[in-house]
Amino acid sequence: MTALKDTVAELAPMMQGVVLYDTYIVSEGTSVIASHAGETVLSLFPKNSLEGVTYAKPENWSNWQSFAALADELKTCAEALAEAAPNGLEPVAPSSDDMAGMSPSDMVMPEPSTQSEGFTVAELMGYVERPDAVAVARGTFNPAELAVDLTALSVDDLFTRISATCSFCHAQFHAGRN
Amino acid sequence: MRDMVRFAFVVPTAEARVGTDILSPWSLGAPESDTFPPGDAARGAYLARASGCVSCHTNAAAQRPALAEVEPLDTPFGTFVPPNITPHSDAGIWSWTIQDFAKAVRQGISPDGAPCYPVFTYLFYAGFTDQDIADLWEAFRTVPPVEETAQAHDLGLPFSFRSGPKLWRAAYLDAPNSDVLIDTSSPWNRGRVLVEGAAHFSACHSGRTPFGGLDDGDRFAGNVSLPGGRKAPSILAADLVAGGWTVANLAYSLKSGVLPNGDAFGDCKAEVVAEGTSFLTDADRTAIATYPLDPEGTGALPSPSPTAAPSAVVDHSNMDMTNEN
């Protein structure tokens, strides 16, 4: 787990644009993540090992299908990112300077343009799930059924999926100090 | 006067006997507008997500219908059950008017005139404009109605005393201070509006008095007594800087759940990201990250800690499977 954490810590600043993007390092780093995901991470949690693995919740085993789906998603996304590393980051978002001319009244609440992130009213209100969250949450993630070619996605998008998978897994199964 | 009201909480059980006679006739709130502007459901849905309406009223982990059912919240005062706020005619809010809705959201007063319990974070929404309310209203009308009546709260005396929150309001109800500073950068102003208002960071990250009011002396200093025994860390600027946080990595964590050390949020913090801040725009996440790192709006953001140039990828052989994280 520490290797995963260290690799994410090394790559995250590149995704934020504060460290120069390096295709080789991203590709190699995500290969490391992929090698620790899937069956490898599942093997760390043998049945009836709760007492020896104090940072895991009982749900880790009672909801094994979902846990395994997360492990698979992590591996799939990491492998895709290792391959897609040459794609680079998506265009940089508008800088804060771009908003310098806004008046205070413009800032009271989000403007309709906030929909540019691509979420529909139904997704925002929660009665339609984000497509990328459905399979994992239901423990039905199947890379073969993905509608998109992951390797065609931007590096930033793929890395966000990797980190979201880690966070989602921690929220459900991690009993540690986080 | 406020101190007297706060002291009055000390003997609430005895007061409860006379409270019905004294407090019940005490009407609350101000009349809402007769008319509201046309609403924009898209803008309202974004605001509902930013304000926590969706995450607090939906049991997403259990794949339950949106805004209709959620896990009860265990607090030191008893167990609260967030209500069904879908537009269902019986179980939800279909019969409400937009004025009812506005009064509940901005003033914390239900259509029957009863005060809402402060576990509902209405005090952070007091600054919502009529347009905000109209937009939210339109968004909520799009939600499929669900016939799922919420369980009743399970509270002991004196907190089950229905007029009790009137005393709480007198003691602790303050509108959020989210006034913009004209000379300060737009992200900071925007961040202040979101952090102090809609996104209600103080609700989790500030200390509370024994009676659940925000402790002015512990603002943003963290809270170890959240519902369910959860904890929220300090987001004071000095503590954030000491933890390695910058505007860039804090904004990124609100999108991804990744901490500066490469670990990932867990527990309720992961939920906040997954069900809340990950839906926001990059500009709003940057604004939210800017405000606590520069609480006075000086424009002097802390310098990021030096980042070593990436030199080598972590060796696979370093894999450490301890449970330290």
Chai-1 contact restraints between the chains, C-beta under 6 A:
chainA,res_idxA,chainB,res_idxB,connection_type,confidence,min_distance_angstrom,max_distance_angstrom,comment,restraint_id
A,T2,B,D320,contact,1.0,0.0,6.0,A-B,restraint_1
A,A3,B,V314,contact,1.0,0.0,6.0,A-B,restraint_2
A,A3,B,N318,contact,1.0,0.0,6.0,A-B,restraint_3
A,A3,B,M319,contact,1.0,0.0,6.0,A-B,restraint_4
A,K5,B,G262,contact,1.0,0.0,6.0,A-B,restraint_5
A,K5,B,D263,contact,1.0,0.0,6.0,A-B,restraint_6
A,D6,B,G262,contact,1.0,0.0,6.0,A-B,restraint_7
A,D6,B,V314,contact,1.0,0.0,6.0,A-B,restraint_8
A,T7,B,V314,contact,1.0,0.0,6.0,A-B,restraint_9
A,V8,B,V258,contact,1.0,0.0,6.0,A-B,restraint_10
A,V8,B,G262,contact,1.0,0.0,6.0,A-B,restraint_11
A,A9,B,N261,contact,1.0,0.0,6.0,A-B,restraint_12
A,A9,B,G262,contact,1.0,0.0,6.0,A-B,restraint_13
A,E10,B,P310,contact,1.0,0.0,6.0,A-B,restraint_14
A,A12,B,V258,contact,1.0,0.0,6.0,A-B,restraint_15
A,P13,B,T307,contact,1.0,0.0,6.0,A-B,restraint_16
A,Q16,B,A248,contact,1.0,0.0,6.0,A-B,restraint_17
A,Q16,B,Y252,contact,1.0,0.0,6.0,A-B,restraint_18
A,V18,B,A248,contact,1.0,0.0,6.0,A-B,restraint_19
A,V19,B,T307,contact,1.0,0.0,6.0,A-B,restraint_20
A,D22,B,P310,contact,1.0,0.0,6.0,A-B,restraint_21
A,I25,B,P310,contact,1.0,0.0,6.0,A-B,restraint_22
A,I25,B,V313,contact,1.0,0.0,6.0,A-B,restraint_23
A,E28,B,V313,contact,1.0,0.0,6.0,A-B,restraint_24
A,G29,B,V313,contact,1.0,0.0,6.0,A-B,restraint_25
A,V32,B,V314,contact,1.0,0.0,6.0,A-B,restraint_26
A,V32,B,H316,contact,1.0,0.0,6.0,A-B,restraint_27
A,L44,B,M321,contact,1.0,0.0,6.0,A-B,restraint_28
A,T54,B,N323,contact,1.0,0.0,6.0,A-B,restraint_29
A,Y55,B,N323,contact,1.0,0.0,6.0,A-B,restraint_30
A,A93,B,D282,contact,1.0,0.0,6.0,A-B,restraint_31
A,S96,B,P187,contact,1.0,0.0,6.0,A-B,restraint_32
A,M99,B,S186,contact,1.0,0.0,6.0,A-B,restraint_33
A,M102,B,S186,contact,1.0,0.0,6.0,A-B,restraint_34
A,P104,B,V180,contact,1.0,0.0,6.0,A-B,restraint_35
A,M107,B,N189,contact,1.0,0.0,6.0,A-B,restraint_36
A,M107,B,R190,contact,1.0,0.0,6.0,A-B,restraint_37
A,M109,B,L47,contact,1.0,0.0,6.0,A-B,restraint_38
A,M109,B,D132,contact,1.0,0.0,6.0,A-B,restraint_39
A,P110,B,Y46,contact,1.0,0.0,6.0,A-B,restraint_40
A,P112,B,A42,contact,1.0,0.0,6.0,A-B,restraint_41
A,P112,B,R43,contact,1.0,0.0,6.0,A-B,restraint_42
A,T114,B,Y46,contact,1.0,0.0,6.0,A-B,restraint_43
A,T114,B,T281,contact,1.0,0.0,6.0,A-B,restraint_44
A,Q115,B,A42,contact,1.0,0.0,6.0,A-B,restraint_45
A,E117,B,T281,contact,1.0,0.0,6.0,A-B,restraint_46
A,F119,B,F279,contact,1.0,0.0,6.0,A-B,restraint_47
A,V121,B,A41,contact,1.0,0.0,6.0,A-B,restraint_48
A,V121,B,A42,contact,1.0,0.0,6.0,A-B,restraint_49
A,V121,B,A45,contact,1.0,0.0,6.0,A-B,restraint_50
A,V121,B,T142,contact,1.0,0.0,6.0,A-B,restraint_51
A,L124,B,A45,contact,1.0,0.0,6.0,A-B,restraint_52
A,L124,B,Y46,contact,1.0,0.0,6.0,A-B,restraint_53
A,L124,B,R49,contact,1.0,0.0,6.0,A-B,restraint_54
A,M125,B,A45,contact,1.0,0.0,6.0,A-B,restraint_55
A,M125,B,A139,contact,1.0,0.0,6.0,A-B,restraint_56
A,M125,B,V143,contact,1.0,0.0,6.0,A-B,restraint_57
A,G126,B,V54,contact,1.0,0.0,6.0,A-B,restraint_58
A,G126,B,T58,contact,1.0,0.0,6.0,A-B,restraint_59
A,G126,B,A66,contact,1.0,0.0,6.0,A-B,restraint_60
A,Y127,B,A66,contact,1.0,0.0,6.0,A-B,restraint_61
A,Y127,B,V143,contact,1.0,0.0,6.0,A-B,restraint_62
A,Y127,B,P144,contact,1.0,0.0,6.0,A-B,restraint_63
A,T160,B,S256,contact,1.0,0.0,6.0,A-B,restraint_64
A,S163,B,S256,contact,1.0,0.0,6.0,A-B,restraint_65
A,S163,B,G257,contact,1.0,0.0,6.0,A-B,restraint_66
A,S163,B,V258,contact,1.0,0.0,6.0,A-B,restraint_67
A,C166,B,A264,contact,1.0,0.0,6.0,A-B,restraint_68
A,S167,B,G257,contact,1.0,0.0,6.0,A-B,restraint_69
A,S167,B,A264,contact,1.0,0.0,6.0,A-B,restraint_70
A,S167,B,F265,contact,1.0,0.0,6.0,A-B,restraint_71
A,S167,B,A270,contact,1.0,0.0,6.0,A-B,restraint_72
A,H170,B,A264,contact,1.0,0.0,6.0,A-B,restraint_73
A,H170,B,G266,contact,1.0,0.0,6.0,A-B,restraint_74
A,H170,B,A270,contact,1.0,0.0,6.0,A-B,restraint_75
A,A171,B,G266,contact,1.0,0.0,6.0,A-B,restraint_76
A,A171,B,A270,contact,1.0,0.0,6.0,A-B,restraint_77
A,A171,B,E271,contact,1.0,0.0,6.0,A-B,restraint_78
A,H174,B,G266,contact,1.0,0.0,6.0,A-B,restraint_79
A,N178,B,G266,contact,1.0,0.0,6.0,A-B,restraint_80
